[in-house]
């Protein structure tokens, strides 16, 4: 067995950020590094590969893997692109300025993974009486894709964990509720014609605009319904149209138009309502009028990503433990989406708690404050005390 490797939290953050794991690239170099590091401490890891063999989840256990009531430390290894962003420094080389560490993934969310890994010697020091599981995923940023087969493996092969801690940036506050996300691409196909003959053509852009207008009507309805819990900001299900493409020239009735849209629904809302109503409007109202002119007209909507919300489980023992570790008196609700809802869907209690501010995620010059790193390190030390049988 190789000699145990030791990294300070800062060194581990620098190491993980140095791997360019943008979602369209492989994460296998980072995974191999983590495997080697854990192996040096006598910890076995197992990969859950994607179908192409280009990416992997990594699952590892410190302590007895078959003991019930373990603590899962979960994080995604992929990051969003840096192309087109104006960075002040190399995004894959951590730079410290003004009490902050700058680099892609410092906030979202390699710092949490790094701090958990740096704390492995502390978790193992007295032989953990409660197992600590590491669950590192791929492709969270493109629809929470990678974690799904890993969750299936956990519930199939292992005793139920006590709680999953998803270390997304929450400013080290405990989050027990967040919105779900559904995203789609709609493509409208009409009939090209000279723009002077609008009665003979079918404008894909015009009818796409009707569909988008309908979505905005639904958005206003969702706003009026509001949020009965009063916990979310904004306090309602939101709908957004992100991109639209269509048309060839000003004097040609456009044949094709496509747009990307999403909604982020409250965790107690029916996640299928909006797309069901949208499809009904498209099929029963818009499409018949298009086909009255051109029978070959089409409206096609395909799912891009779906990830459930996280619902509060007030009084859950796992949540209570994390509240104690974070020294929080109350839990928060947030509007961004994480992998936590998928763990909860598998009947595993889950909360979100990690260093950094979500406001810094996905932006140029992404950063995490050193004070957040220190707070998370203290959190991990308390967790090490807990799994070793010492009081929190």
N, C-alpha and C positions, 0 to 999 in steps of 0.2 A: 504494500500500500504506500502511495506517495506521502511525503511529509505533509501535515496539515497546513493548508494555506490560510493566511490571515490578512484581512483587509480592514482598514478603517472605513467608517461609513462614507467619507469623502472619496477615498480611493475606489470603493465599490461603485459609487455613483459615476465617477469618471470612466471606469471600465465599461459599465453597461451602456452609457451614452455613446461611447466610442464605436459601438456596433450600429451601423446604419440598418435599422430594421423597419424602414418605411414599408407600409403594408404590401406594396407591389413587389418587394424583395423578399429573400429568404431570411429567416431568423435563426438558421441552424448554427451559425458561428457563435451567437450568444448562448444558445442552448448547450452547445458543446462545452463552452467555458463554464457554465453553471454546473453541468454534470461533473466536470473535472474538479471543480472546487468542492462540491458536496462529497465526491468520492474520496478526496483527501481527508475528509472528516469521517469516513466510514459510512457514508449515507448513500444508499442505492437509489437511483432515479430510473423512471421509465418514461419513454416517449410515447405520445399518441400522435401519429403522423397524419398529414393531410393525404388525399388520394394521390397527388402527384409526387409525394416524397420530398417536397421542397421546403416544407415548414413542419414544425412540431410544437405540440404542447409538452410540458414537462411536469410530471408529478413525482414528488418525493416525500418521504416521511421520516421525521426525527422521532425515534421511539418505536413503540409497538404498533405497526400498521393496522393490526386487527383489533386493537382496543377501541371500544366505542367512546364517543365524547371528545374526539380530537378537535383541534383548532386549525382551520384552513386559512392560510394566508394566500390570497389570490390576486394576481395582477396580469395584465396583458403586456406582452413584450414588443408589440408593434407600435409604431409612431406614425403621425401624419407627415405628408411631404413638406419639404422646405423650398421646393422650386417656386420661383416667382415671389418669394418673400425677401424682404430687405433686412438681412441679419447684420449685426455689428461685428460678429465674430463667427468663426467656424461653428456651425450648429452641432457638430459631432465631437467637439472638443470643449469640455467644461471650462468656463472662465468665471472667475469671481470678481464681482464689482459691487460696491456699496452694500455689502451684507447679503448678496444674492448670488446664486449659482446659475449661470446662463447656459443653455444647451437644449437641443431637442429631446424631449422626454424627461427633463428635470422635474417638471410638474406632473406631466401626464405620460406615464406614471412610473418611470424607472427608479425614482428616488425611494418609493415605498419598497419595491423589490430589493433594491440595494441594501436598504437598512435591515430588512428581514434577513437577507443572506449574511450580512456582516455580523449579525447577532447569532449565527449558528453555533459558534463555540459556547456562548452563554446558554443557549437552549440545551446543549448537550452536556454541560459541565457536571451536573449531578445526576445525569441519567433522567430524561423527562418522564415523569409519572403520568403526564397527559401528552399524547402524541401531537406533534406540530406537523401539519401537512403543507407543502408548497404546491401551488397549482398555478403554473405559468402558461398563458395561452397565446395564440397567434390570431391575427385578423379580427381583433375587437373593433378597430377603427372602421372597418368596412361591413359591419353588421353583426358583431358578436358571433362570428362563424366558428372559430377554432374551439372555443370553450365547450361547445355542445357535446362533441364526442367524449371529452374528458369528464364532463358531468355524468354522462351515461356510464362511463367506466367506474366512477366513484360509487354511484348508487348500486351498480351491479356487483362490484367486487369487495366493497369495504363496509364496515359498520358505519352507521349514521354519525357524521361529525356533530359536535355540539353547536358550532357556529362557523360561518364563513365570514372572513373580514376581507372585503374587496377594497384595496388601497387606492382608489381613485382620489384625486385631490379634493379634500373637504375641509382644508385648514385644520385638520386633526379634530374636527367635530364629528360626532357620530350621526350618520344619516340612516334613517330606517324607512324612508319612503322616497320614491322618485317616479317620474313619469315613464311610460312606455313610448316606444317609437315605431312607426310604420312608414316605410318610404316606397315610392312607386315611380315608374316611368310610364307616361301615357303618350302614345303615338297616334296622331290623327292623319288619315290618308284621304285626300280628296281628289279632284280632277283639275289638272292644269288647263288653262285657256288664256286667250288674250284678255288683258284687263278691261278692254272695252266691251267684252261680252260676259259680264258677270252672271247673267241669267243662265249661261250654258256651262259655266265652271262650278266647282265646289271648293271653296276656300278652306284649306286646312287650318290656316291661322285664325280665320274668323270663328270657326267652330271650336278650336282650342281655346279661344278667348271666352266663349260661352261656358265651356267646362271650368275654366279658371274662375270665372265670375260665380259659378255655382259653388265652387270651393270656398270663395270668400263669403258667400251667404251662409254656408255651414260654419265658417269660422266665427261669424258674428253670433250665430245661434249658440255655439259653444261658449263664447264669451258671456252671453246672457245667462246660460245655465250656471256658470261659475263653479266654484269648488266648495263643496259642503264642509270639508275639513278645515278650510281656512288656512292651510299650511303652505300652499305653493305660491310661487311668484314666477310668472303671472298666474293668478288664481283661476285657471280654466284650461281646457284642452286647446292647444294651438295648432294652426294649419299654416304651412308655408310652401310657396312655389319658389324653388331655388334657381332653376335655369329654364330657358325656353329657346328653341332653335327652329327656324322654318323659313321657307320662301327662297326664291331664286333671284328675282329682279322686281323692280317696281311695277313693270308693265306685264307681269305674268301672275295669274291667279295661282296661289301656292298649292302645290300638290301635297306637301308633307309638313307637319309641324309636330314636334315632340317637346314635352316638358317634364321636369323632375319635381316631385312634390312629396311632402311628408306631413305627418301629424304626430304630435306628442301628447298622448292622452293621459288623463289622470288614472292612477292605478285601479280605481274602482269602476272605471268606465268600460263599456263594451268596446274592445279594440277593433272589432269588425264593423261597427256602425257606419263610420264615415265612408270607408271604401265601398261598402254595400250600397249606400245611398248614392254615391258618386256613379257607380256602375249602372245602377237603375236609371238614373237621369240620362247617362250616355246612351244606353240601349233603348230606352222608351221615348225619349224626347229628341235628342240631338241626332242620333243616327238615322231614324226614319226620315227626317227632313233632308239629310244629306243624300240618302239613297233614292229619294223621290226624283233627284236630278241625275245621280250617278249610282247605279246599283252596286258598283264595286267599292263604294266608300267603306272605310273601316275606322273603328276606334279600338285600340288595343292597349290594355293596361297590364303591366307586369310588375310583380313584387321585386323590390331591390333588397330590402332588409326588414326584418321584424324582430323586435326585442321587447319582452314584457316589462311592465312597470314593477316597482317594488312596493309592496303594501306593508304598512306598519303592523308589527306583532307586539302590541303593548304587553309588557311584563314577561317577555320571553327570557329565560335564564341566560341564553347566549348573549342577547342584547344587553342584559344587565351586567354581564361580565365585561363586555367591551366598554360600556359606559364607565365602569369602575377603572378599567385600564387607562382610559382617556381622561378620567376625572371630569366627566361631563354630567351635568344634572338633568339635561333634557336632550332629546334627539331632534334632528332637523329633517326637513323635506326639501328636495331639490328638483329642478326641472330637467337636468341633463339625465341621460340614460347610461346604465352600466351593465355589466354581466350579472349583477346581483339578482335581478329579477329571474334569470334563468336558473340560478341555484335555488331560489325560493320556489320556483315552479316544480323543482325536483324534491320539494318538501324538506329542504335544508334551511334552517334559520340563517339569515344573512343580513349583514349591515355593511355600510360603506364608511371607511375611515382611513384617511391617508394625508400625507403632507402636501402642501401646495394649494394654490387657489385655482379653481376651474377657469377663472377669468384670464389666466395666463396660458391656458392650453390652446394649442393649434396656432398660436400667433408667432410672428417673428420675435426673436429675442425672448423666447420662453424662459422663465426662470422659476426657481424656488428659493424662498428666503432661508437663510441659515438658521434662523430661529425656529422655523418649521422642521428642519432637519433635527435640531436638538430635541424638539418636542416629540418627534416620532421615535428617536433613539430612546428617550425615556419610556415611551409607551412599550417598546420592544423589551426593555429591561424589566419592566413590570410583568410583561407576559412571560419572560424567562423565569421570574420568581414564581409565578402562578403554576407553570407546567412542572416546575421542580418541587412543588409541594409547599413552597413558602407562601406566606400571605401576600396579598396584593396591596 
